[in-house]
């Protein structure tokens, strides 16, 4: 019953994929363009392999009246190698990965974790080989040595399966037994265990540590914000200040110079000097936007003044804007001073010119009066 069901399922699968490829081929307006599609060519080759194996070969064996065709198919080494090509169907999982990006993230995480696992595996091999030689030499001539460490490879196998992978020792030894399986089976099983168990375990541990780190950072930030807001609110209420009213620049400067507030800001790594220098620009921006300094904006301003904050693109833009304003303001002041200096120089020159002209006029008048007297 299981064999007949398997054959029926295999035939139905081949028929389904055959019809799919035919429909896709008929969907092309120009049939030659079908063979320019890489995925269609790939699917066409896979389905051709299925059709040959499922329909054509059994048909020819039946026509040729070959007895025990199932055993013949099983002994065909070349056909068995061709069947391995079916594993290439797994590459179609890339289409699934496009629609489920989380799988791509997990696979990339496994790829990053595989480097660490490879390093640990190399360290394991060195340790296993070293201790296998030590135990082989020390246990020579004992019952334990004959059972577990009869040779260096047997000692390495014992340390690997019973020391590192004790939960899978019975399973791997059973499928590696030549009378029941093959050494290749055990080797492939070990690779699977390392990839599926150890690699994924390290990946999950890394994800868990990252999640815990982010949660801890967010919770610490929330606690800092709540603590700062509560302390500033208490200080304002103790001074009889309504926190709902907007703040003026003079009030904010006086608040930042309070001893309790200074100690609070220093404990939170807030650069008070830089914050005081920034007040002019902050209030200029508020005036341009037509808004006021509220309590929430005050708390944000204090938190943004921490020296441990990471610089962002917005911070860089603000710095450039501030530098531009400073340069513009300095240029205007310099132009004003130069205009005043030039005005003073011009006035001085005008006075000197007037004095010179007056002196010449007096000399001219004196000479004329002498001529008339003579």
Secondary structure as GFF3:
##gff-version 3
##sequence-region A 1 374
A	DSSP	alpha_helix	2	26	.	.	.	ID=ss1
A	DSSP	three_ten_helix	31	36	.	.	.	ID=ss2
A	DSSP	alpha_helix	38	51	.	.	.	ID=ss3
A	DSSP	pi_helix	52	56	.	.	.	ID=ss4
A	DSSP	alpha_helix	57	63	.	.	.	ID=ss5
A	DSSP	alpha_helix	69	75	.	.	.	ID=ss6
A	DSSP	alpha_helix	77	83	.	.	.	ID=ss7
A	DSSP	three_ten_helix	84	92	.	.	.	ID=ss8
A	DSSP	alpha_helix	93	99	.	.	.	ID=ss9
A	DSSP	alpha_helix	101	138	.	.	.	ID=ss10
A	DSSP	alpha_helix	143	148	.	.	.	ID=ss11
A	DSSP	alpha_helix	152	158	.	.	.	ID=ss12
A	DSSP	pi_helix	159	164	.	.	.	ID=ss13
A	DSSP	three_ten_helix	166	168	.	.	.	ID=ss14
A	DSSP	alpha_helix	169	176	.	.	.	ID=ss15
A	DSSP	alpha_helix	183	193	.	.	.	ID=ss16
A	DSSP	pi_helix	194	199	.	.	.	ID=ss17
A	DSSP	alpha_helix	200	238	.	.	.	ID=ss18
A	DSSP	alpha_helix	249	256	.	.	.	ID=ss19
A	DSSP	alpha_helix	259	267	.	.	.	ID=ss20
A	DSSP	alpha_helix	272	289	.	.	.	ID=ss21
A	DSSP	alpha_helix	295	304	.	.	.	ID=ss22
A	DSSP	alpha_helix	313	373	.	.	.	ID=ss23
###
